[in-house]
């Protein structure tokens, strides 16, 4: 199955920046588009394994992706602007990235999209949390809400959600109590700051 990546963003600098990052890791066709509506020109694609990285713009009229979905295997990665403050993850989205996302993390997200059918062994190398993700994890483990974490770290709520989604993907842990135990075992928080009943 042929592979293709679409990068859709209103900023030429961001489009080309993500393109440069991905070309350092993947030898696949990468298509740069300014507007998501331009995907309509590719509705005839068939039998492709596609990743679509696109900018989340509030208020935009939804695009009909069904012609692509019917004939291709598609994964979505949302580029989330910090100014967007939605608390809810978007449908169809597997990962979120922001301007703060590291190049290596973008590479891992794309790799995971293509290898999602294979169970990957967890290793220290491919599951290492970034410094910011560790900061978010610490605050999650201490019981802070997304809003409180955003205020403490001076980032948007959606950036917090993006980090939390990446933390879950890397650790394989979804529950707050499980993440708290993970944080304790990895010396990210002091056990004296945790109520043991919260872990039950």
C-alpha positions as CSV (number, residue, x, y, z in Angstrom):
1,X,0.0,0.0,0.0
2,X,1.4,3.4,-1.0
3,X,1.9,6.0,1.7
4,X,1.3,9.7,1.4
5,X,1.3,12.6,3.9
6,X,-0.8,15.8,3.5
7,X,0.2,18.9,5.5
8,X,-2.6,21.4,5.5
9,X,-2.0,24.8,7.2
10,X,-2.6,28.4,6.4
11,X,1.0,29.4,7.3
12,X,3.5,28.6,4.6
13,X,6.3,28.7,7.2
14,X,4.6,26.0,9.3
15,X,3.7,23.9,6.3
16,X,7.3,23.9,5.1
17,X,8.7,23.4,8.6
18,X,6.7,20.3,9.2
19,X,7.6,19.1,5.7
20,X,11.3,19.5,6.5
21,X,11.0,17.6,9.7
22,X,9.2,14.7,8.1
23,X,11.6,14.5,5.2
24,X,14.4,13.9,7.6
25,X,12.6,10.7,8.7
26,X,10.3,9.4,5.9
27,X,10.9,8.7,2.2
28,X,7.2,9.2,1.2
29,X,5.3,11.7,-1.0
30,X,4.3,14.8,1.1
31,X,1.7,17.2,-0.3
32,X,1.5,20.7,1.1
33,X,-1.9,22.5,1.0
34,X,-2.9,25.9,2.2
35,X,-6.6,25.0,2.7
36,X,-8.3,21.8,3.7
37,X,-10.8,22.3,0.9
38,X,-7.9,21.6,-1.5
39,X,-8.1,17.9,-0.5
40,X,-11.1,17.6,-2.9
41,X,-8.6,17.5,-5.8
42,X,-7.3,14.2,-4.4
43,X,-10.7,12.4,-4.0
44,X,-9.7,9.9,-6.7
45,X,-6.9,8.5,-4.6
46,X,-7.4,4.7,-4.1
47,X,-5.6,2.2,-1.9
48,X,-3.4,4.7,-0.2
49,X,-2.2,4.8,3.4
50,X,-2.6,8.4,4.2
51,X,-1.8,10.7,7.1
52,X,-3.4,14.1,7.2
53,X,-1.9,16.8,9.4
54,X,-4.1,19.8,9.4
55,X,-4.8,23.0,11.2
56,X,-7.8,23.2,13.5
57,X,-9.7,26.3,12.7
58,X,-12.9,27.0,14.7
59,X,-15.9,28.1,12.7
60,X,-14.8,26.4,9.5
61,X,-17.4,24.5,7.5
62,X,-16.7,20.8,7.8
63,X,-15.2,19.1,4.7
64,X,-16.6,15.9,3.3
65,X,-13.8,13.4,3.7
66,X,-16.0,10.4,2.8
67,X,-14.6,10.0,-0.8
68,X,-11.1,9.5,0.7
69,X,-12.2,7.4,3.7
70,X,-14.1,5.0,1.5
71,X,-11.1,4.1,-0.6
72,X,-8.0,4.7,1.6
73,X,-6.7,4.0,5.1
74,X,-6.5,7.4,6.8
75,X,-5.1,8.7,10.1
76,X,-5.4,12.3,11.3
77,X,-3.0,14.5,13.3
78,X,-4.4,17.9,14.3
79,X,-2.2,21.0,14.4
80,X,-3.7,22.9,17.3
81,X,-3.2,26.7,17.6
82,X,-2.6,27.8,21.1
83,X,-5.3,30.5,20.8
84,X,-7.9,27.7,20.4
85,X,-9.3,26.9,23.8
86,X,-11.6,24.0,23.1
87,X,-11.6,21.5,26.0
88,X,-12.8,18.5,23.9
89,X,-10.7,16.3,21.6
90,X,-11.8,16.5,18.0
91,X,-13.4,13.5,16.2
92,X,-11.2,11.4,14.0
93,X,-8.0,12.8,15.6
94,X,-5.3,10.4,16.7
95,X,-2.8,13.0,17.8
96,X,-2.4,16.7,18.5
97,X,0.6,18.8,17.8
98,X,1.4,22.4,18.5
99,X,4.2,24.9,17.9
100,X,5.9,23.5,21.0
101,X,5.9,19.9,19.7
102,X,9.4,18.5,19.2
103,X,10.5,17.1,15.8
104,X,11.2,13.7,17.3
105,X,7.7,13.6,18.7
106,X,6.1,14.4,15.4
107,X,8.1,11.5,13.8
108,X,6.9,9.1,16.6
109,X,3.3,10.2,16.0
110,X,3.5,9.5,12.2
111,X,5.2,6.1,12.9
112,X,2.5,5.1,15.4
113,X,-0.2,6.0,12.8
114,X,1.3,3.7,10.3
115,X,2.2,0.9,12.8
116,X,-1.0,1.1,14.8
117,X,-1.9,-2.5,13.8
118,X,1.3,-3.8,15.3
119,X,1.9,-4.0,19.0
120,X,5.1,-2.1,19.6
121,X,7.3,-3.0,22.5
122,X,7.7,-0.2,25.0
123,X,11.3,0.9,25.4
124,X,12.9,3.8,27.1
125,X,13.9,5.2,23.8
126,X,10.5,5.3,22.1
127,X,8.4,6.0,25.2
128,X,10.5,8.8,26.8
129,X,8.4,11.8,27.9
130,X,9.5,15.3,27.0
131,X,10.3,17.8,29.8
132,X,7.0,19.5,29.2
133,X,5.0,16.2,29.3
134,X,6.7,15.4,32.6
135,X,5.6,18.8,34.0
136,X,2.0,18.1,32.8
137,X,2.1,14.6,34.3
138,X,3.2,15.9,37.6
139,X,0.3,18.3,37.8
140,X,-2.2,15.7,36.6
141,X,-0.9,13.3,39.3
142,X,-1.4,16.0,41.9
143,X,-5.0,16.4,40.9
144,X,-5.0,19.6,38.9
145,X,-7.6,20.2,36.2
146,X,-6.6,21.0,32.6
147,X,-7.5,24.7,33.3
148,X,-5.3,24.8,36.4
149,X,-2.4,23.1,34.5
150,X,-2.7,25.6,31.7
151,X,-2.5,28.5,34.1
152,X,0.5,27.1,36.0
153,X,2.5,26.3,32.9
154,X,1.3,29.4,30.9
155,X,0.0,27.4,28.0
156,X,-3.5,26.9,26.5
157,X,-6.0,24.3,27.7
158,X,-5.8,22.6,24.3
159,X,-2.0,22.4,24.6
160,X,-2.5,20.6,27.9
161,X,-4.9,18.2,26.3
162,X,-2.4,17.6,23.5
163,X,0.3,16.8,26.0
164,X,-2.0,14.5,28.0
165,X,-3.0,12.6,24.9
166,X,0.7,12.1,24.0
167,X,1.4,11.0,27.6
168,X,-1.3,8.3,27.3
169,X,0.1,7.1,24.0
170,X,3.6,6.9,25.3
171,X,2.8,5.2,28.7
172,X,-0.2,3.2,27.7
173,X,-2.0,4.5,30.8
174,X,-5.3,6.2,30.7
175,X,-6.5,6.6,34.3
176,X,-5.4,9.4,36.5
177,X,-4.6,6.9,39.3
178,X,-2.5,4.9,36.9
179,X,-0.6,8.0,35.8
180,X,-0.1,8.9,39.5
181,X,1.5,5.5,40.2
182,X,3.6,5.9,37.0
183,X,4.8,9.4,38.2
184,X,5.7,8.0,41.7
185,X,7.6,5.0,40.2
186,X,9.6,7.4,38.0
187,X,10.3,9.8,40.8
188,X,8.3,12.6,39.2
189,X,6.4,13.4,42.4
190,X,6.9,12.9,46.1
191,X,4.7,10.2,47.7
192,X,4.1,12.5,50.6
193,X,2.0,14.8,48.4
194,X,-0.4,12.0,47.4
195,X,-3.4,10.7,49.3
196,X,-3.2,6.9,49.1
197,X,-7.0,6.7,48.9
198,X,-6.8,8.5,45.6
199,X,-4.9,5.5,44.1
200,X,-7.7,3.0,44.9
